[in-house]
Amino acid sequence: MVDKFVGTWKMINSENFDEYMKALGVGFATRQVGNRTKPNLVVSVDDQGLVCMKSQSTFKTTEIKFKLNESFEETTADDRKTTTVMSLDNGKLLQKQTWDGKETTIEREVTDGKLIAKCKMGDVVAVRTYVKEA
């Protein structure tokens, strides 16, 4: 169930994100902003089982709505147009984005009250840590 992901999460730590953005092909200026931004992640689920995931920051707010295991078109914060599938695997929420023959995976997991997001592109892994806001 996605229930444990529901809520507002505040980013407290981000490791190796610049390298991850480089691996994605994000330009220098956008990376500078991306490295300074600490977005909140807001996850909710409606009666129909549609999951809404919103990333809010002073720089930009992005929102995706999805049903598990159904592909959808996503425009990412760095303006990539991707085909994305969200799935649950062993309690982890997996987000797989494909575009231009490339693929990246964001694996989210709730551990010890923290939401850990691992962003993987090839050999590069960035880890972003969030805590739940009261």
N, C-alpha and C positions, 0 to 999 in steps of 0.2 A: 504493500500500500504506500501511496505517496504521502499519507497523513503526517508522517514524522517530518516531512520537508515543509509542511505548511507553516507559514508565519513570516515575520520580518527578520531578516538576518543582516547583521552589520559586519562589514569586512574589518578584520583586525590585523591581517597579515597577508602579504603577497610575496611569493618567492619565485624568482626566475621568469617573471611575466614578460620582461623585455625580450628575453631570448625566445620565448614562445611566440610573441607577436612578430619577431623577425622571421621565425620559421614559417609563419602564416603568410609572410610577404607584406606586412603592414609597414607603411612609410615612416620615416623618422619623426615628423611632426606629430602624427597621430599616436605614435608610441610614447612620445613625451607626455602627451595628455593622458594616455592610458595608464602610464606608470604613476601619475600623480592622483588619479581618480580612485576613490575608495567607495564603490557603489554599495547600496543596500540591495539585497535580493529579497523580493516579496513573492511568496508562493501561495497560491490559493486554488481551490477546486470548487467547481459549481455543481449543482444538482445533477447535471447531465454527465458528470465525470470528466468535464473539460478542465484541464489544468492550465492555469495562467501563471507564467513566471515573468516577473518584471524586474529589470535591473535599473535602479534609480540613482542618478548622481547629479551633481551640479552641472556636469558637462553634457550628459545625454541620458535620456530614459528610453530603454528598449523594452518591448513586451512581446512574448510569444504565447500563443494559446495552442494547445495540442491535446490529442488523445494518445495514450501510450501505443506504441508499435504502429502508428500511422504516419507516413511521411508527409511533410508539409514544407512550403517554401519559407525560408527565413532570411531576413536582411539583418546581418550582424551589426554590432556597434561600430565596427570598422568598415561597414558598407559592403561586405561580401554578400553575394546572393547565393545562398546554399540550399540544398535539399537536406532536410534534417529529420531524423527519427529519434524519438525519445523512448527508452524502454527501461524496465526495472529488471535488475539482475542481482540476486542475492542481497536485496536491500539497498543496492546502489542504483541511483538514477543516472542512466547513461544517455548522453546527448551526442549523436554522431552526425557531423556535418560533412557533406561532400560538395565540392565545386571544382570546376576546371580540372577534373582528374585528380584532385587532391582530397585528402580526408583528415579530419581531426576529431578527437573524442574528448568530451568533458565528462568526467566521472564524479558524481556528487554522492557523498556519504555522510550520514550523521553519526558521529562518534563522540562519546563523553560530552554530549550537549553542544558540540560544535559541528558546523557543516563544513566539510572539507571538499573543495573542488579541485580535482586534478585535471589540468588541461594538457593533452598529449598531442604532439605533432611530430611524427617520426621518432627520433631519439630524445626530443626535447620535452621535458615535463615541467610545467609550472604548477605550484600549489598555492591555492588561495583559501584562507581560513576565515570563517564567519562565526559570530556568536549570535544567539537569538536575542532580540530585543524584548523587554518585558511588555 
